[in-house]
């Protein structure tokens, strides 16, 4: 018998949203992954300083030079995030 997929509940408190049932990670690292390849760590929390919430934020503006590139040395694959003018189809 297939297992029932766990559902998450979105909870709004004080103008912010969170997913019920999630937990904070004390020893955190941030990763990206190409397909099913090994995850690639691009940042880690340096210390357990909980006066601020550890987080990573990306900002891509509406400029042609707004680009972010990740490169996997093992596979040679590149992940590129960028902004461009809309393509009308």
Gaussian input, Z-matrix of N, CA and C with variables (Angstrom, degrees):
# hf/3-21g

backbone

0 1
 N
 C     1     B1
 C     2     B2     1     A1
 N     3     B3     2     A2     1     D1
 C     4     B4     3     A3     2     D2
 C     5     B5     4     A4     3     D3
 N     6     B6     5     A5     4     D4
 C     7     B7     6     A6     5     D5
 C     8     B8     7     A7     6     D6
 N     9     B9     8     A8     7     D7
 C    10    B10     9     A9     8     D8
 C    11    B11    10    A10     9     D9
 N    12    B12    11    A11    10    D10
 C    13    B13    12    A12    11    D11
 C    14    B14    13    A13    12    D12
 N    15    B15    14    A14    13    D13
 C    16    B16    15    A15    14    D14
 C    17    B17    16    A16    15    D15
 N    18    B18    17    A17    16    D16
 C    19    B19    18    A18    17    D17
 C    20    B20    19    A19    18    D18
 N    21    B21    20    A20    19    D19
 C    22    B22    21    A21    20    D20
 C    23    B23    22    A22    21    D21
 N    24    B24    23    A23    22    D22
 C    25    B25    24    A24    23    D23
 C    26    B26    25    A25    24    D24
 N    27    B27    26    A26    25    D25
 C    28    B28    27    A27    26    D26
 C    29    B29    28    A28    27    D27
 N    30    B30    29    A29    28    D28
 C    31    B31    30    A30    29    D29
 C    32    B32    31    A31    30    D30
 N    33    B33    32    A32    31    D31
 C    34    B34    33    A33    32    D32
 C    35    B35    34    A34    33    D33
 N    36    B36    35    A35    34    D34
 C    37    B37    36    A36    35    D35
 C    38    B38    37    A37    36    D36
 N    39    B39    38    A38    37    D37
 C    40    B40    39    A39    38    D38
 C    41    B41    40    A40    39    D39
 N    42    B42    41    A41    40    D40
 C    43    B43    42    A42    41    D41
 C    44    B44    43    A43    42    D42
 N    45    B45    44    A44    43    D43
 C    46    B46    45    A45    44    D44
 C    47    B47    46    A46    45    D45
 N    48    B48    47    A47    46    D46
 C    49    B49    48    A48    47    D47
 C    50    B50    49    A49    48    D48
 N    51    B51    50    A50    49    D49
 C    52    B52    51    A51    50    D50
 C    53    B53    52    A52    51    D51
 N    54    B54    53    A53    52    D52
 C    55    B55    54    A54    53    D53
 C    56    B56    55    A55    54    D54
 N    57    B57    56    A56    55    D55
 C    58    B58    57    A57    56    D56
 C    59    B59    58    A58    57    D57
 N    60    B60    59    A59    58    D58
 C    61    B61    60    A60    59    D59
 C    62    B62    61    A61    60    D60
 N    63    B63    62    A62    61    D61
 C    64    B64    63    A63    62    D62
 C    65    B65    64    A64    63    D63
 N    66    B66    65    A65    64    D64
 C    67    B67    66    A66    65    D65
 C    68    B68    67    A67    66    D66
 N    69    B69    68    A68    67    D67
 C    70    B70    69    A69    68    D68
 C    71    B71    70    A70    69    D69
 N    72    B72    71    A71    70    D70
 C    73    B73    72    A72    71    D71
 C    74    B74    73    A73    72    D72
 N    75    B75    74    A74    73    D73
 C    76    B76    75    A75    74    D74
 C    77    B77    76    A76    75    D75
 N    78    B78    77    A77    76    D76
 C    79    B79    78    A78    77    D77
 C    80    B80    79    A79    78    D78
 N    81    B81    80    A80    79    D79
 C    82    B82    81    A81    80    D80
 C    83    B83    82    A82    81    D81
 N    84    B84    83    A83    82    D82
 C    85    B85    84    A84    83    D83
 C    86    B86    85    A85    84    D84
 N    87    B87    86    A86    85    D85
 C    88    B88    87    A87    86    D86
 C    89    B89    88    A88    87    D87
 N    90    B90    89    A89    88    D88
 C    91    B91    90    A90    89    D89
 C    92    B92    91    A91    90    D90
 N    93    B93    92    A92    91    D91
 C    94    B94    93    A93    92    D92
 C    95    B95    94    A94    93    D93
 N    96    B96    95    A95    94    D94
 C    97    B97    96    A96    95    D95
 C    98    B98    97    A97    96    D96
 N    99    B99    98    A98    97    D97
 C   100   B100    99    A99    98    D98
 C   101   B101   100   A100    99    D99
 N   102   B102   101   A101   100   D100
 C   103   B103   102   A102   101   D101
 C   104   B104   103   A103   102   D102
 N   105   B105   104   A104   103   D103
 C   106   B106   105   A105   104   D104
 C   107   B107   106   A106   105   D105
 N   108   B108   107   A107   106   D106
 C   109   B109   108   A108   107   D107
 C   110   B110   109   A109   108   D108
 N   111   B111   110   A110   109   D109
 C   112   B112   111   A111   110   D110
 C   113   B113   112   A112   111   D111
 N   114   B114   113   A113   112   D112
 C   115   B115   114   A114   113   D113
 C   116   B116   115   A115   114   D114
 N   117   B117   116   A116   115   D115
 C   118   B118   117   A117   116   D116
 C   119   B119   118   A118   117   D117
 N   120   B120   119   A119   118   D118
 C   121   B121   120   A120   119   D119
 C   122   B122   121   A121   120   D120
 N   123   B123   122   A122   121   D121
 C   124   B124   123   A123   122   D122
 C   125   B125   124   A124   123   D123
 N   126   B126   125   A125   124   D124
 C   127   B127   126   A126   125   D125
 C   128   B128   127   A127   126   D126
 N   129   B129   128   A128   127   D127
 C   130   B130   129   A129   128   D128
 C   131   B131   130   A130   129   D129
 N   132   B132   131   A131   130   D130
 C   133   B133   132   A132   131   D131
 C   134   B134   133   A133   132   D132
 N   135   B135   134   A134   133   D133
 C   136   B136   135   A135   134   D134
 C   137   B137   136   A136   135   D135
 N   138   B138   137   A137   136   D136
 C   139   B139   138   A138   137   D137
 C   140   B140   139   A139   138   D138
 N   141   B141   140   A140   139   D139
 C   142   B142   141   A141   140   D140
 C   143   B143   142   A142   141   D141
 N   144   B144   143   A143   142   D142
 C   145   B145   144   A144   143   D143
 C   146   B146   145   A145   144   D144
 N   147   B147   146   A146   145   D145
 C   148   B148   147   A147   146   D146
 C   149   B149   148   A148   147   D147
 N   150   B150   149   A149   148   D148
 C   151   B151   150   A150   149   D149
 C   152   B152   151   A151   150   D150
 N   153   B153   152   A152   151   D151
 C   154   B154   153   A153   152   D152
 C   155   B155   154   A154   153   D153
 N   156   B156   155   A155   154   D154
 C   157   B157   156   A156   155   D155
 C   158   B158   157   A157   156   D156
 N   159   B159   158   A158   157   D157
 C   160   B160   159   A159   158   D158
 C   161   B161   160   A160   159   D159
 N   162   B162   161   A161   160   D160
 C   163   B163   162   A162   161   D161
 C   164   B164   163   A163   162   D162
 N   165   B165   164   A164   163   D163
 C   166   B166   165   A165   164   D164
 C   167   B167   166   A166   165   D165
 N   168   B168   167   A167   166   D166
 C   169   B169   168   A168   167   D167
 C   170   B170   169   A169   168   D168
 N   171   B171   170   A170   169   D169
 C   172   B172   171   A171   170   D170
 C   173   B173   172   A172   171   D171
 N   174   B174   173   A173   172   D172
 C   175   B175   174   A174   173   D173
 C   176   B176   175   A175   174   D174
 N   177   B177   176   A176   175   D175
 C   178   B178   177   A177   176   D176
 C   179   B179   178   A178   177   D177
 N   180   B180   179   A179   178   D178
 C   181   B181   180   A180   179   D179
 C   182   B182   181   A181   180   D180
 N   183   B183   182   A182   181   D181
 C   184   B184   183   A183   182   D182
 C   185   B185   184   A184   183   D183
 N   186   B186   185   A185   184   D184
 C   187   B187   186   A186   185   D185
 C   188   B188   187   A187   186   D186
 N   189   B189   188   A188   187   D187
 C   190   B190   189   A189   188   D188
 C   191   B191   190   A190   189   D189
 N   192   B192   191   A191   190   D190
 C   193   B193   192   A192   191   D191
 C   194   B194   193   A193   192   D192
 N   195   B195   194   A194   193   D193
 C   196   B196   195   A195   194   D194
 C   197   B197   196   A196   195   D195
 N   198   B198   197   A197   196   D196
 C   199   B199   198   A198   197   D197
 C   200   B200   199   A199   198   D198
 N   201   B201   200   A200   199   D199
 C   202   B202   201   A201   200   D200
 C   203   B203   202   A202   201   D201
 N   204   B204   203   A203   202   D202
 C   205   B205   204   A204   203   D203
 C   206   B206   205   A205   204   D204
 N   207   B207   206   A206   205   D205
 C   208   B208   207   A207   206   D206
 C   209   B209   208   A208   207   D207
 N   210   B210   209   A209   208   D208
 C   211   B211   210   A210   209   D209
 C   212   B212   211   A211   210   D210
 N   213   B213   212   A212   211   D211
 C   214   B214   213   A213   212   D212
 C   215   B215   214   A214   213   D213
 N   216   B216   215   A215   214   D214
 C   217   B217   216   A216   215   D215
 C   218   B218   217   A217   216   D216
 N   219   B219   218   A218   217   D217
 C   220   B220   219   A219   218   D218
 C   221   B221   220   A220   219   D219
 N   222   B222   221   A221   220   D220
 C   223   B223   222   A222   221   D221
 C   224   B224   223   A223   222   D222
 N   225   B225   224   A224   223   D223
 C   226   B226   225   A225   224   D224
 C   227   B227   226   A226   225   D225
 N   228   B228   227   A227   226   D226
 C   229   B229   228   A228   227   D227
 C   230   B230   229   A229   228   D228
 N   231   B231   230   A230   229   D229
 C   232   B232   231   A231   230   D230
 C   233   B233   232   A232   231   D231
 N   234   B234   233   A233   232   D232
 C   235   B235   234   A234   233   D233
 C   236   B236   235   A235   234   D234
 N   237   B237   236   A236   235   D235
 C   238   B238   237   A237   236   D236
 C   239   B239   238   A238   237   D237
 N   240   B240   239   A239   238   D238
 C   241   B241   240   A240   239   D239
 C   242   B242   241   A241   240   D240
 N   243   B243   242   A242   241   D241
 C   244   B244   243   A243   242   D242
 C   245   B245   244   A244   243   D243
 N   246   B246   245   A245   244   D244
 C   247   B247   246   A246   245   D245
 C   248   B248   247   A247   246   D246
 N   249   B249   248   A248   247   D247
 C   250   B250   249   A249   248   D248
 C   251   B251   250   A250   249   D249
 N   252   B252   251   A251   250   D250
 C   253   B253   252   A252   251   D251
 C   254   B254   253   A253   252   D252
 N   255   B255   254   A254   253   D253
 C   256   B256   255   A255   254   D254
 C   257   B257   256   A256   255   D255
 N   258   B258   257   A257   256   D256
 C   259   B259   258   A258   257   D257
 C   260   B260   259   A259   258   D258
 N   261   B261   260   A260   259   D259
 C   262   B262   261   A261   260   D260
 C   263   B263   262   A262   261   D261
 N   264   B264   263   A263   262   D262
 C   265   B265   264   A264   263   D263
 C   266   B266   265   A265   264   D264

   B1=1.4514
   B2=1.5306
   B3=1.3585
   B4=1.4604
   B5=1.5219
   B6=1.3282
   B7=1.4623
   B8=1.5150
   B9=1.3128
   B10=1.4595
   B11=1.5238
   B12=1.3176
   B13=1.4536
   B14=1.5233
   B15=1.3314
   B16=1.4571
   B17=1.5224
   B18=1.2954
   B19=1.4583
   B20=1.5121
   B21=1.3175
   B22=1.4550
   B23=1.5113
   B24=1.3147
   B25=1.4489
   B26=1.5149
   B27=1.3198
   B28=1.4574
   B29=1.5258
   B30=1.3390
   B31=1.4601
   B32=1.5210
   B33=1.3328
   B34=1.4616
   B35=1.5177
   B36=1.3422
   B37=1.4636
   B38=1.5150
   B39=1.2952
   B40=1.4582
   B41=1.5134
   B42=1.3096
   B43=1.4544
   B44=1.5211
   B45=1.3338
   B46=1.4628
   B47=1.5182
   B48=1.3055
   B49=1.4523
   B50=1.5178
   B51=1.3103
   B52=1.4540
   B53=1.5161
   B54=1.3121
   B55=1.4549
   B56=1.5195
   B57=1.3224
   B58=1.4588
   B59=1.5190
   B60=1.3088
   B61=1.4570
   B62=1.5128
   B63=1.3298
   B64=1.4650
   B65=1.5230
   B66=1.3175
   B67=1.4607
   B68=1.5274
   B69=1.3053
   B70=1.4632
   B71=1.5231
   B72=1.3190
   B73=1.4599
   B74=1.5238
   B75=1.3237
   B76=1.4673
   B77=1.5209
   B78=1.3126
   B79=1.4620
   B80=1.5298
   B81=1.3270
   B82=1.4620
   B83=1.5313
   B84=1.3347
   B85=1.4582
   B86=1.5244
   B87=1.3250
   B88=1.4520
   B89=1.5202
   B90=1.3246
   B91=1.4685
   B92=1.5246
   B93=1.3279
   B94=1.4568
   B95=1.5151
   B96=1.3260
   B97=1.4494
   B98=1.5202
   B99=1.3248
   B100=1.4510
   B101=1.5198
   B102=1.3161
   B103=1.4590
   B104=1.5264
   B105=1.3324
   B106=1.4689
   B107=1.5242
   B108=1.3279
   B109=1.4654
   B110=1.5223
   B111=1.3361
   B112=1.4579
   B113=1.5275
   B114=1.3371
   B115=1.4707
   B116=1.5271
   B117=1.3234
   B118=1.4583
   B119=1.5305
   B120=1.3281
   B121=1.4615
   B122=1.5232
   B123=1.3451
   B124=1.4622
   B125=1.5251
   B126=1.3247
   B127=1.4667
   B128=1.5164
   B129=1.3354
   B130=1.4610
   B131=1.5222
   B132=1.3274
   B133=1.4590
   B134=1.5265
   B135=1.3276
   B136=1.4625
   B137=1.5204
   B138=1.3238
   B139=1.4601
   B140=1.5145
   B141=1.2939
   B142=1.4667
   B143=1.5262
   B144=1.3212
   B145=1.4620
   B146=1.5168
   B147=1.3170
   B148=1.4536
   B149=1.5236
   B150=1.3549
   B151=1.4571
   B152=1.5260
   B153=1.3251
   B154=1.4609
   B155=1.5236
   B156=1.3069
   B157=1.4609
   B158=1.5244
   B159=1.3372
   B160=1.4672
   B161=1.5263
   B162=1.3164
   B163=1.4595
   B164=1.5178
   B165=1.3068
   B166=1.4554
   B167=1.5235
   B168=1.3098
   B169=1.4648
   B170=1.5206
   B171=1.3150
   B172=1.4508
   B173=1.5160
   B174=1.3152
   B175=1.4517
   B176=1.5190
   B177=1.3046
   B178=1.4547
   B179=1.5183
   B180=1.3040
   B181=1.4616
   B182=1.5187
   B183=1.3102
   B184=1.4675
   B185=1.5319
   B186=1.3176
   B187=1.4610
   B188=1.5251
   B189=1.3118
   B190=1.4679
   B191=1.5311
   B192=1.3214
   B193=1.4636
   B194=1.5323
   B195=1.3109
   B196=1.4607
   B197=1.5238
   B198=1.3330
   B199=1.4620
   B200=1.5201
   B201=1.3131
   B202=1.4534
   B203=1.5227
   B204=1.3304
   B205=1.4539
   B206=1.5189
   B207=1.3268
   B208=1.4583
   B209=1.5252
   B210=1.3317
   B211=1.4578
   B212=1.5209
   B213=1.3294
   B214=1.4541
   B215=1.5271
   B216=1.3183
   B217=1.4679
   B218=1.5250
   B219=1.3312
   B220=1.4725
   B221=1.5180
   B222=1.3301
   B223=1.4669
   B224=1.5234
   B225=1.3294
   B226=1.4547
   B227=1.5193
   B228=1.3408
   B229=1.4636
   B230=1.5225
   B231=1.3269
   B232=1.4496
   B233=1.5264
   B234=1.3298
   B235=1.4583
   B236=1.5165
   B237=1.3206
   B238=1.4562
   B239=1.5178
   B240=1.3292
   B241=1.4616
   B242=1.5227
   B243=1.3241
   B244=1.4701
   B245=1.5214
   B246=1.3146
   B247=1.4670
   B248=1.5214
   B249=1.3139
   B250=1.4772
   B251=1.5201
   B252=1.2889
   B253=1.4583
   B254=1.5393
   B255=1.3258
   B256=1.4747
   B257=1.5156
   B258=1.3121
   B259=1.4462
   B260=1.5237
   B261=1.3194
   B262=1.4662
   B263=1.5131
   B264=1.3136
   B265=1.4606
   B266=1.4999
   A1=109.08
   A2=118.75
   A3=120.85
   A4=111.13
   A5=113.84
   A6=118.72
   A7=110.04
   A8=116.29
   A9=121.43
   A10=109.03
   A11=116.38
   A12=121.52
   A13=109.21
   A14=116.84
   A15=121.45
   A16=109.34
   A17=116.97
   A18=121.61
   A19=110.09
   A20=116.47
   A21=122.44
   A22=109.11
   A23=115.67
   A24=121.59
   A25=108.79
   A26=117.50
   A27=122.61
   A28=108.37
   A29=116.87
   A30=122.01
   A31=108.35
   A32=116.81
   A33=121.94
   A34=109.19
   A35=116.30
   A36=120.82
   A37=108.70
   A38=116.70
   A39=120.84
   A40=115.05
   A41=118.38
   A42=121.30
   A43=114.46
   A44=118.58
   A45=120.92
   A46=109.10
   A47=115.75
   A48=120.94
   A49=109.46
   A50=115.81
   A51=120.70
   A52=108.51
   A53=116.48
   A54=121.43
   A55=107.85
   A56=116.30
   A57=120.98
   A58=109.42
   A59=116.86
   A60=121.05
   A61=113.32
   A62=118.12
   A63=120.20
   A64=108.65
   A65=117.03
   A66=120.30
   A67=109.67
   A68=115.11
   A69=120.99
   A70=108.82
   A71=116.18
   A72=122.63
   A73=107.36
   A74=117.31
   A75=120.60
   A76=112.21
   A77=117.82
   A78=122.37
   A79=107.06
   A80=117.06
   A81=122.25
   A82=112.84
   A83=114.53
   A84=121.59
   A85=107.60
   A86=116.38
   A87=121.69
   A88=108.67
   A89=115.60
   A90=121.32
   A91=111.19
   A92=115.43
   A93=121.41
   A94=106.13
   A95=115.99
   A96=119.56
   A97=109.98
   A98=116.86
   A99=122.86
   A100=107.82
   A101=117.66
   A102=122.71
   A103=109.92
   A104=117.24
   A105=121.22
   A106=112.01
   A107=117.05
   A108=120.64
   A109=109.70
   A110=116.11
   A111=120.01
   A112=109.91
   A113=117.18
   A114=119.93
   A115=110.41
   A116=116.01
   A117=122.27
   A118=107.53
   A119=116.34
   A120=121.99
   A121=108.64
   A122=116.66
   A123=118.46
   A124=112.63
   A125=118.04
   A126=120.68
   A127=109.23
   A128=115.30
   A129=121.04
   A130=108.85
   A131=115.73
   A132=120.16
   A133=106.76
   A134=117.47
   A135=120.97
   A136=113.36
   A137=115.84
   A138=118.73
   A139=108.77
   A140=115.03
   A141=119.89
   A142=109.38
   A143=115.61
   A144=122.30
   A145=106.87
   A146=116.60
   A147=119.64
   A148=112.83
   A149=117.45
   A150=119.01
   A151=109.46
   A152=116.23
   A153=122.15
   A154=107.42
   A155=116.93
   A156=121.34
   A157=109.15
   A158=117.86
   A159=119.00
   A160=109.66
   A161=117.00
   A162=119.90
   A163=110.17
   A164=114.36
   A165=122.71
   A166=106.62
   A167=116.94
   A168=121.27
   A169=109.09
   A170=116.07
   A171=122.15
   A172=108.17
   A173=116.11
   A174=120.67
   A175=108.36
   A176=115.56
   A177=121.57
   A178=106.33
   A179=116.25
   A180=120.13
   A181=110.26
   A182=116.95
   A183=122.31
   A184=110.98
   A185=116.62
   A186=122.23
   A187=109.21
   A188=116.58
   A189=120.61
   A190=112.69
   A191=117.77
   A192=120.18
   A193=112.51
   A194=117.50
   A195=122.28
   A196=108.96
   A197=116.32
   A198=122.64
   A199=110.42
   A200=115.95
   A201=122.46
   A202=107.13
   A203=117.41
   A204=120.79
   A205=110.52
   A206=116.04
   A207=123.50
   A208=107.07
   A209=116.51
   A210=120.57
   A211=109.71
   A212=117.20
   A213=122.83
   A214=108.43
   A215=116.66
   A216=121.03
   A217=112.28
   A218=117.78
   A219=120.78
   A220=112.05
   A221=117.06
   A222=120.34
   A223=112.76
   A224=117.18
   A225=120.76
   A226=112.88
   A227=116.90
   A228=120.33
   A229=110.70
   A230=113.95
   A231=121.60
   A232=108.41
   A233=116.39
   A234=122.48
   A235=106.54
   A236=117.02
   A237=121.65
   A238=108.89
   A239=116.35
   A240=123.09
   A241=106.34
   A242=116.75
   A243=118.85
   A244=110.85
   A245=114.67
   A246=120.43
   A247=108.52
   A248=114.29
   A249=120.00
   A250=108.42
   A251=114.33
   A252=120.77
   A253=108.48
   A254=116.28
   A255=120.03
   A256=111.46
   A257=114.41
   A258=120.96
   A259=107.03
   A260=116.43
   A261=120.85
   A262=109.88
   A263=115.72
   A264=120.22
   A265=110.54
   D1=128.74
   D2=-178.71
   D3=-66.31
   D4=145.90
   D5=177.85
   D6=-74.82
   D7=144.48
   D8=177.42
   D9=-73.17
   D10=132.39
   D11=179.50
   D12=-67.66
   D13=131.71
   D14=179.04
   D15=-70.00
   D16=130.34
   D17=179.85
   D18=-100.17
   D19=146.42
   D20=176.79
   D21=-105.49
   D22=151.89
   D23=178.51
   D24=-117.41
   D25=130.26
   D26=178.53
   D27=-84.62
   D28=127.59
   D29=-176.73
   D30=-121.48
   D31=129.59
   D32=177.93
   D33=-104.18
   D34=126.66
   D35=176.83
   D36=-140.26
   D37=123.62
   D38=174.87
   D39=57.34
   D40=35.21
   D41=177.16
   D42=85.38
   D43=1.50
   D44=175.99
   D45=-118.43
   D46=160.73
   D47=-179.53
   D48=-118.57
   D49=143.90
   D50=174.41
   D51=-143.55
   D52=162.02
   D53=178.91
   D54=-100.97
   D55=119.91
   D56=179.92
   D57=-62.21
   D58=142.25
   D59=178.61
   D60=92.54
   D61=-4.56
   D62=176.59
   D63=-90.17
   D64=162.29
   D65=178.91
   D66=-134.92
   D67=156.14
   D68=176.08
   D69=-78.30
   D70=146.36
   D71=179.60
   D72=-103.11
   D73=118.86
   D74=-178.63
   D75=-69.69
   D76=-47.29
   D77=-178.98
   D78=-105.12
   D79=90.49
   D80=-165.52
   D81=-105.74
   D82=144.59
   D83=167.92
   D84=-138.11
   D85=149.92
   D86=-178.93
   D87=-108.30
   D88=137.72
   D89=-173.21
   D90=-132.48
   D91=162.20
   D92=163.70
   D93=-132.51
   D94=163.43
   D95=-172.92
   D96=-147.18
   D97=133.91
   D98=174.27
   D99=-93.97
   D100=120.00
   D101=-179.91
   D102=47.90
   D103=-126.01
   D104=178.60
   D105=-103.96
   D106=17.28
   D107=177.77
   D108=-66.10
   D109=169.75
   D110=177.01
   D111=-60.52
   D112=141.37
   D113=176.34
   D114=-63.35
   D115=149.35
   D116=179.75
   D117=-116.44
   D118=121.17
   D119=-179.78
   D120=-79.90
   D121=126.00
   D122=176.86
   D123=-113.83
   D124=-8.22
   D125=175.97
   D126=-161.31
   D127=151.34
   D128=175.77
   D129=-134.91
   D130=152.72
   D131=174.01
   D132=-74.19
   D133=126.05
   D134=-173.69
   D135=-75.42
   D136=-35.64
   D137=-179.25
   D138=-150.51
   D139=163.77
   D140=-179.80
   D141=-87.58
   D142=70.79
   D143=178.77
   D144=-104.48
   D145=102.56
   D146=-174.97
   D147=-97.51
   D148=22.06
   D149=173.20
   D150=-73.42
   D151=-23.71
   D152=172.60
   D153=-129.88
   D154=157.32
   D155=178.79
   D156=-81.87
   D157=121.54
   D158=176.04
   D159=-62.58
   D160=130.58
   D161=-179.84
   D162=-159.23
   D163=160.44
   D164=175.03
   D165=-118.65
   D166=132.81
   D167=177.30
   D168=-127.26
   D169=135.05
   D170=175.19
   D171=-112.61
   D172=138.16
   D173=175.22
   D174=-128.67
   D175=119.92
   D176=173.26
   D177=-115.93
   D178=116.24
   D179=-178.46
   D180=-85.53
   D181=-179.52
   D182=-179.76
   D183=-90.37
   D184=47.80
   D185=178.00
   D186=-119.54
   D187=153.39
   D188=-177.76
   D189=-68.25
   D190=-20.87
   D191=179.14
   D192=-95.30
   D193=13.11
   D194=-179.77
   D195=-87.35
   D196=91.45
   D197=-173.34
   D198=-139.08
   D199=144.62
   D200=173.98
   D201=-135.68
   D202=130.47
   D203=-177.24
   D204=-126.64
   D205=133.66
   D206=173.63
   D207=-113.41
   D208=141.71
   D209=-176.80
   D210=-131.18
   D211=130.79
   D212=176.62
   D213=-99.97
   D214=109.37
   D215=-177.24
   D216=-64.60
   D217=-31.96
   D218=-178.63
   D219=-66.90
   D220=-48.31
   D221=-175.70
   D222=-95.27
   D223=-17.52
   D224=-175.95
   D225=79.35
   D226=4.91
   D227=-179.72
   D228=-80.27
   D229=150.97
   D230=-178.67
   D231=-125.81
   D232=136.07
   D233=174.77
   D234=-113.16
   D235=122.03
   D236=-176.04
   D237=-120.98
   D238=127.19
   D239=173.09
   D240=-110.24
   D241=131.34
   D242=-176.93
   D243=-158.73
   D244=165.80
   D245=174.96
   D246=-108.67
   D247=149.41
   D248=178.43
   D249=-151.84
   D250=166.42
   D251=177.19
   D252=-70.16
   D253=143.58
   D254=179.72
   D255=-59.34
   D256=140.68
   D257=176.46
   D258=-99.29
   D259=117.68
   D260=179.19
   D261=-83.10
   D262=125.54
   D263=179.57
   D264=-113.82

